[in-house]
Amino acid sequence: MIVWKLVIVAVVLLLPLAAGAAPAGKVIIAQGVDPTTLDMANQSESPASNVGRHIFDTLYERDQNLKIVPNLATEMPKFVPPSAWEVKLRKGVKFHNGEEFNADSAKFSLERLAQGQGKLRGAAFFAPLDRVEIVDPYTIRVHTKKPWPTFVPVMTFPQSGMLPPKESAGKETADLSKKPIGTGPYKFVRWSKDEEIVLEANNAYWRGAPQIKTVVFRPIPDDAVRVAALQNSEIDLAVNIPPHLGAIIDKHPKLFLSTAPSIRTIQLMIYSHQMDAQHKATGPYNGPTADKRVRQAIAYAIDADELIKTVLDGKGVRVATMLPSMHFGFDPKLQPIKLDVAKSKKLLAEAGFASGIEITLHGPRGRYVRDAEVAEAVAGQLTKAGIKTTLRTYDFVTYLNNMVYVHKAGPVWLIGWGTGTMDAETVYVPLFRSPGIFVNWLNEDFNRMLDEAQTIMDDKKRLEQYHRINRLWVEEMPAVPLYQQIDLYGVAKRLNWKARSDEVLQAYSMSLKDGK
């Protein structure tokens, strides 16, 4: 029997927000960075996902309360032992180009992910997918390579946004990114790189037309510039408000702060192995971090409590692993590592580096709350503890494409990770199970334990397995978790909107108080 502890299922039909009302007005949303792509299957970042959720629908989604509900499916799926899920599809839905959504669409979209392993950057989440069987024009049976307990929450990921097969077949990812076509509440108009993405309301949307006619996404990496744009009414919603600027927004007559504890954690990823172009290990990393004692020394040299207090003005929560308390797999018995410089130096000496080491820390600018400032503070703490650290920061797209995705961000790189499943599987698999585009660590015991966890359909046994995995992960230290982010958004008072813990921005759930 499957017990879904975190996935509260509800069979509901989501009604239009404003039946009969013609879309009107414009909302401008400022994210820190531009997307790398608008091909949802070829990305693993929130900025792209937030744009994509407007254009594409998935089979399932999380509602405003983060409960999983049907979307292009009409009901929750039926598990067909030993390893298949039967899904009923919604009738009468059309893509923006007029193609009909049906079983052919679902088969094409999901099998593209199944066949895109190692090719599409967002496909790793869907590695258990095998094939899709068409039962009838509006029923599919999704076969997986093994039992897959997180099938339902993973199907809420925008990477599984449904594509029109006639339009999309045979096209490269770059082509799909230039002209994204889905069934979603907004249609793509244009993308001026590093300037704006413009979307227009889909008046024929199956739930009813959105209330807001035009949605514009603008990348504004600089915190102060983003806040100034809010103050000047140039934008309506801004992500990643730095805590020290929150008071300015809170006191502004036309603005308000909306906050939520995030599903995202911020951490330092550490190279222990070098990977080739196919993301497979070619041997130990050519540097001191190949030794786990050095990785542990880095962890003990960092005072994350001080980071939260000084850089984030208290807006962060310490974590022992990359699993916040809301995640399946969280173990309350594990405690975060505390600063211990003496222990750090002892570990370095045991590893043969009594005189200290020199490393480079790579990080993004403008993607996460005060990311560059956090990285700078970390570099200072490490240097003070005898780990001389050089910091290099990059714009996010460059960081991902030229450093992270091609395994050139070693030996240490900063990343934030939030997963909409709120489940350990989609933390550990994409980031630490080799081979993988983000992975720079190879541990066969970890891989085996993780593979076992992915087939356990009993939640109690699966939780016990992830607790074992947590302990191995902490011992081997392939990453140093710093804190769980608390998200702060600046919002114009003319906009009805409330922050969600999963960082989703969706204009379909927004409305304008003046209607324009």
NORDA-V360317 format. One record per helix or strand of 3 or more residues. SS is the DSSP state (hx for helix, st for strand). FROM is the first residue (numbers start at 1). LEN is the number of residues. If there is no record, write none. Layout:
SS/FROM/LEN ; SS/FROM/LEN
This chain:
st/24/8 ; hx/40/3 ; hx/46/10 ; st/60/3 ; st/68/3 ; st/78/3 ; st/84/6 ; hx/103/12 ; hx/123/4 ; st/129/8 ; st/139/6 ; hx/151/4 ; hx/158/3 ; hx/165/4 ; hx/173/6 ; st/186/7 ; st/196/6 ; st/212/8 ; hx/223/9 ; hx/243/8 ; st/255/16 ; st/273/3 ; st/281/4 ; hx/288/3 ; hx/292/9 ; hx/304/7 ; hx/341/10 ; st/357/9 ; hx/371/14 ; st/387/9 ; hx/396/9 ; st/412/6 ; hx/425/8 ; hx/444/10 ; hx/459/18 ; st/479/14 ; hx/507/3
